[in-house]
Amino acid sequence: MADCKPENWLVGCWYIESMERWDRKYIDEEVRGYFEFDARYSGDFQFGYVQGQIDYRLVERDGKRAVEFTWDGQDEMDAVQGRGWMVLDGDRLKGRLFVHLGDDSGIVLKRKRARKPKTTGKRKT
């Protein structure tokens, strides 16, 4: 029998728009801060010097699409783990990211837009 999973609305790259605890300069210190979710219920993220691998589940919170996840990674070469959740609110994900035995922060993500192909201005005949 074919696998009948519902469409995974979360798959793709989401940029970190803001974090309650860290400013834009820190979020984008090494790369533009992001979360990327794949169709196998895993993914990765990076902001500042924090990088992590994600294990997530699609859920519902207060009648809205949401994601809950755990993560494992590093912060400046030190091992760190944590958890988090985000709710889909329009075109944004809003929630909270937790570092085990450490900081936590509100977080807002916005889906990365697909690039439009460049045109040369010349029409093909």
Secondary structure, 3 states (H helix, E strand, C coil): CCCCCCCCCCCEEEEEEEECCCCHHHHCCCCCCEEEECCCCEEEEEECCEEEEEEEEEEEECCEEEEEEEEEEEECCEEEEEEEEEEEECCEEEEEEEECCCCEEEEEEEECCCCCCCCCCCCCC
